[in-house]
Amino acid sequence: MRCCRVCVVLLCVIEFAAAQVRDIRIDTLTLDRVVALAHEHHPLLRSAEASIRSAEAGLTQATASYLPSIMSSATASRTEGAFVFNPDFPPRDQKYNNYSASIQANQTIFDFGKTISRVSASGKLVDAAEADYQSTRSAVVMNAQLSYFGYIQAKQIVGVDEEAVANAEAHVKQAKAFFSVGKRAQVDVTKTEVDLANANVNLIRARNQLRVAKLQLDNAMGVHPVGEYVLVDSLAVQPFAMVLDSVRAIAMQQRPELLSARARVDANQSLVTAAWTQHLPTLSAFGTYTWSNFDFPLFSRWNAGVTFTLPIFQGFATQAGVDQARANADIAQANLDVLTQNAVLDIEQNYFGLKEAEERIGASSKLVEQAEENLNIAERQYAAGVASALEVTDAQVSLSNARITKIQALYDYNSSLVRLQRAMGVLR
């Protein structure tokens, strides 16, 4: 019976989860829609937003030292037992109540830069968290766009392979017709059937790659819609005329990883100052107002004063804290230097990859034209009886490869452009 109840609960949970998934239905997808869905649903962005809130809370905690601290307390107690008031007299039983209430206030007057340094460091950490959010956002957008282009690439390759299968089927029919009238040998029929089988194998592989590409796109968007959807865009070429020096300059100013690393360097330098100021005194004021008595009404009293605190010796802990803060600052600076070098490398690799893909698009377009003409010639010659089935097969394979080469060049161009925009810090 218990097992049945557990099964019912699990089924309800599964049905609820499935209902949540079914609520997301997509008919058509454009590149802008893919990016919008990634912005709305990808969990990495929620994590980055939470990091900003955490950093902002740390800044609020740091600035709290500027404000007074006010606390209140109240106690009520009951005491019973034997008390010895004088060794010469026997103990006496006593029973009494005790009531008290108080309000305490403390205010730091001057701490020689301790609070200022901590607030400065916390503010820089907020800036770093915001830059990290922009970095995560651009990474999510980049992955969504790359998956989008990858899906288009896979779909176009399926189209090429489907056309190759259709052509191979037509060649089989043609070879059988020629064989039936004695114009071709049996080997031509066998050859075209082998070509058809190879074309079907390529199509099966391409369709599987298309399914994988769809799963990758769904994952990049952060949603898993039910059913099929149509991608309305294509692998168009967007011109990019900016020179490398301008690209590098923009990246140094806008790349979020660099902005975050610089903010962390500044934050750690402020923490060094905050650690060193622990050697300095602190001047603060305090005040307390108290009501107390053994019974009501309660009687009041107050006291107020000023405290001057000067650390003299803390077992070398203060100096160790300064050394640790300086080491963390050196680590932050080294991380910035590494990120700067990696950013330059990333920019140059994607820039040259973009230019290389642009050249390959022109060359592969010409290659497709030549392969189409070569196939037409081979098919006409085969129909006239002056060419073999092998020549037709070679021409068909060359055309399929040429079209796939062009599709790959278009994908490489678009993916390199997206990666370059991400490296520049302009992808949002």
Residue pairs with C-beta under 8 A, 6 or more apart in sequence:
21 224
21 225
21 226
22 226
24 223
24 224
24 225
24 226
25 225
25 226
25 227
26 33
26 37
26 223
26 225
26 229
27 229
27 230
28 229
28 230
28 231
28 232
29 148
29 229
29 230
29 231
29 232
30 231
30 232
30 233
31 145
31 148
31 233
34 144
34 145
34 147
34 148
34 217
34 220
34 221
35 141
35 144
35 145
37 144
37 221
37 222
37 223
38 140
38 141
38 143
38 144
38 220
38 221
38 222
39 45
39 137
39 140
39 141
40 222
41 221
41 222
41 223
42 140
42 144
42 220
42 221
42 222
43 222
44 136
44 139
44 140
45 133
45 136
45 137
45 140
47 136
48 129
48 132
48 133
48 136
48 137
49 133
51 129
51 132
51 133
52 126
52 129
52 130
52 133
54 129
55 122
55 125
55 126
55 128
55 129
56 126
56 129
58 122
58 125
58 126
59 119
59 122
59 123
59 125
59 126
61 122
62 115
62 118
62 119
62 121
62 122
63 119
63 122
65 108
65 111
65 114
65 115
65 118
65 119
66 108
66 115
66 119
68 105
68 106
68 107
69 105
69 106
69 107
70 103
70 104
70 105
71 103
71 104
71 105
72 101
72 102
72 103
72 104
73 101
73 102
73 104
74 100
74 101
74 102
75 98
75 99
75 100
75 101
76 97
76 98
76 99
77 97
77 98
78 95
78 96
78 97
78 98
79 94
79 95
79 96
79 97
79 98
80 93
80 94
80 95
81 93
81 94
82 91
82 92
82 93
82 94
83 91
83 92
83 93
83 94
84 91
85 92
96 294
97 294
97 295
98 292
98 294
99 292
99 293
99 294
99 295
99 296
99 298
100 290
100 291
100 292
100 298
101 290
101 291
101 292
101 298
102 288
102 289
102 290
102 291
103 288
103 289
104 286
104 287
104 288
105 286
105 287
105 288
106 284
106 285
106 286
107 284
107 285
107 286
108 115
108 282
108 283
108 284
109 283
109 284
109 285
109 306
110 282
110 283
111 277
111 280
111 282
111 283
111 284
112 277
112 280
112 281
112 282
113 273
113 274
113 277
113 280
114 274
114 277
114 278
114 280
114 282
117 270
117 271
117 273
117 274
117 277
118 270
118 271
118 274
120 266
120 267
120 270
120 273
121 267
121 268
121 270
121 271
121 274
122 267
124 263
124 264
124 266
124 267
124 270
125 263
125 264
125 267
127 259
127 260
127 263
128 259
128 260
128 261
128 263
128 264
128 267
129 260
131 256
131 257
131 259
131 260
131 263
132 256
132 260
134 256
134 259
134 425
134 428
135 256
135 257
135 260
137 428
138 256
138 422
138 425
138 427
138 428
139 422
140 220
141 422
141 427
141 428
142 418
142 419
142 421
142 422
142 427
143 220
144 217
144 220
144 221
145 414
145 418
146 220
146 415
146 418
146 419
147 213
147 216
147 217
147 219
147 220
147 221
148 217
148 220
148 231
148 233
149 235
149 411
149 414
149 415
149 418
150 213
150 216
150 217
150 411
150 415
151 210
151 213
151 214
151 216
151 217
151 231
152 231
152 233
152 234
152 235
152 411
153 213
153 235
153 407
153 408
153 410
153 411
154 206
154 209
154 210
154 212
154 213
155 210
155 213
155 231
156 235
156 407
157 206
157 209
157 210
157 404
157 407
158 203
158 206
158 207
158 209
158 210
160 206
160 400
160 403
160 404
160 407
161 199
161 202
161 203
161 206
161 400
162 203
163 400
164 199
164 202
164 203
164 396
164 400
165 196
165 199
165 200
165 203
167 199
167 396
168 192
168 195
168 196
168 198
168 199
168 396
169 196
171 192
171 195
171 196
171 389
171 392
171 393
171 396
172 189
172 192
172 193
172 196
174 192
174 382
174 383
175 184
175 188
175 189
175 191
175 192
175 389
176 189
178 184
178 188
179 185
179 186
179 188
179 189
183 385
184 389
187 389
188 388
188 389
191 389
191 390
191 393
192 389
192 393
195 389
195 393
195 396
202 400
218 224
218 225
235 407
235 410
235 411
235 413
235 414
236 414
237 358
237 361
237 410
237 413
237 414
238 414
238 417
240 354
240 417
240 420
244 347
244 348
244 351
247 347
247 351
247 420
247 424
248 344
248 347
248 348
250 424
250 425
250 426
251 258
251 343
251 344
251 347
251 423
251 424
251 425
252 258
252 340
252 343
253 425
254 424
254 425
254 426
255 343
255 423
255 424
255 425
256 425
257 339
257 343
258 336
258 339
258 340
258 343
258 425
259 425
261 332
261 335
261 336
261 339
262 336
264 332
264 335
264 336
265 329
265 332
265 333
265 336
267 332
268 325
268 328
268 329
268 331
268 332
269 329
271 325
271 328
271 329
272 322
272 325
272 326
272 329
274 325
275 318
275 321
275 322
275 324
275 325
276 322
276 325
278 311
278 314
278 318
278 321
278 322
279 311
279 318
281 308
281 309
281 310
281 311
282 307
282 308
282 309
283 306
283 307
283 308
283 309
284 306
284 307
284 309
285 304
285 305
285 306
285 307
286 304
286 305
286 306
286 307
287 302
287 303
287 304
287 305
288 302
288 303
288 304
289 300
289 301
289 302
290 300
290 301
290 302
291 298
291 299
291 300
292 298
292 299
292 301
293 299
311 318
343 423
346 419
346 423
347 420
347 423
347 424
350 416
350 419
350 420
350 423
351 420
353 412
353 416
353 419
354 413
354 416
354 417
354 420
356 412
357 409
357 410
357 412
357 413
357 416
358 413
360 405
360 409
360 412
360 413
361 406
361 409
361 410
361 413
363 409
364 402
364 405
364 406
364 409
365 406
367 402
367 405
367 406
368 399
368 402
368 403
368 406
370 402
371 395
371 398
371 399
371 401
371 402
371 403
372 399
374 395
374 398
374 399
375 392
375 395
375 396
375 398
375 399
377 395
378 387
378 391
378 392
378 394
378 395
379 392
379 395
381 387
381 391
382 388
382 389
382 391
382 392
418 427
421 427
